[in-house]
Amino acid sequence: MSQKNTEHGQYVLGFILAVVLTVIPFWIVFAEALSASRTALVIGICAVVQAIVHVRFFLHVDLSRQKREDLDLILFTLLLLIIFIGGTVWIMTDLHHRMH
């Protein structure tokens, strides 16, 4: 199989996985199939798996030596986002408690 066909197949597989990981939470919410806490858990899990699918199939970042710098950059960006979001939630929660 040629390189172009392999890449095309990877894009199609990534697209199918992304669609499935999008439809699952929509269906669970629409059908009210689970409790609120379990629904939130499933949505969170699907979101994380979908982010991994996007990084792997569309950004072509894997665990090989050649892609290691890209992976390090993405992980550092993720760490910064977690710090920013966590700090914001912490500060807003503290302000909320101090106001009441």
C-alpha positions as CSV (number, residue, x, y, z in Angstrom):
1,M,0.0,0.0,0.0
2,S,1.4,3.4,-0.9
3,Q,2.2,6.1,1.7
4,K,-0.6,8.3,0.5
5,N,-3.2,5.6,0.9
6,T,-1.9,4.8,4.4
7,E,-2.2,8.5,5.4
8,H,-5.7,8.7,3.9
9,G,-6.7,5.6,5.9
10,Q,-5.4,7.1,9.1
11,Y,-7.4,10.3,8.5
12,V,-10.6,8.3,7.8
13,L,-10.0,6.2,11.0
14,G,-9.4,9.3,13.0
15,F,-12.5,10.9,11.6
16,I,-14.7,7.9,12.4
17,L,-13.3,7.7,16.0
18,A,-13.9,11.4,16.5
19,V,-17.5,11.1,15.2
20,V,-18.2,8.1,17.5
21,L,-16.7,9.9,20.5
22,T,-18.9,12.9,19.8
23,V,-22.1,10.9,19.2
24,I,-21.8,8.8,22.4
25,P,-22.1,11.8,24.8
26,F,-24.9,13.4,22.7
27,W,-26.9,10.1,22.8
28,I,-26.4,9.6,26.5
29,V,-27.6,13.1,27.3
30,F,-30.5,12.9,24.8
31,A,-31.7,9.5,25.9
32,E,-31.1,10.3,29.6
33,A,-29.5,6.9,29.8
34,L,-27.4,7.5,32.9
35,S,-27.5,9.6,36.1
36,A,-26.1,13.1,36.0
37,S,-22.8,12.2,37.6
38,R,-22.2,9.2,35.4
39,T,-23.1,11.3,32.3
40,A,-20.5,13.9,33.3
41,L,-18.0,11.1,33.8
42,V,-18.7,9.6,30.3
43,I,-18.5,13.0,28.7
44,G,-15.2,13.7,30.4
45,I,-13.7,10.3,29.4
46,C,-14.9,10.8,25.8
47,A,-13.4,14.3,25.7
48,V,-10.0,13.0,26.9
49,V,-10.0,10.1,24.4
50,Q,-11.1,12.4,21.6
51,A,-8.2,14.8,22.4
52,I,-5.8,11.8,22.2
53,V,-7.4,10.7,18.9
54,H,-6.9,14.2,17.5
55,V,-3.3,14.4,18.6
56,R,-2.5,11.0,17.2
57,F,-4.4,10.9,13.9
58,F,-4.6,14.5,12.9
59,L,-1.4,16.1,14.4
60,H,0.6,12.9,13.8
61,V,2.2,13.0,17.3
62,D,3.2,9.6,18.6
63,L,5.8,8.2,21.0
64,S,8.6,7.8,18.4
65,R,11.9,9.5,18.8
66,Q,11.3,11.9,15.9
67,K,8.1,13.2,17.4
68,R,9.3,13.4,21.0
69,E,9.9,17.2,20.9
70,D,6.3,17.7,19.6
71,L,4.9,15.6,22.4
72,D,7.0,17.4,25.0
73,L,5.7,20.7,23.7
74,I,2.1,19.5,23.8
75,L,2.5,18.1,27.3
76,F,4.1,21.4,28.5
77,T,1.2,23.4,27.0
78,L,-1.3,21.0,28.7
79,L,0.5,21.6,32.1
80,L,0.3,25.3,31.7
81,L,-3.4,25.1,30.8
82,I,-4.0,22.9,33.9
83,I,-2.2,25.4,36.1
84,F,-4.1,28.4,34.6
85,I,-7.5,26.7,34.8
86,G,-6.9,25.2,38.3
87,G,-5.6,28.5,39.6
88,T,-8.6,30.4,38.2
89,V,-11.1,27.9,39.7
90,W,-9.2,28.0,43.1
91,I,-9.3,31.8,43.2
92,M,-12.9,32.1,42.1
93,T,-14.0,29.5,44.6
94,D,-12.1,31.3,47.4
95,L,-13.7,34.6,46.4
96,H,-17.1,33.0,46.3
97,H,-16.7,31.6,49.9
98,R,-15.4,34.9,51.2
99,M,-18.3,36.8,49.7
100,H,-20.9,34.6,51.5
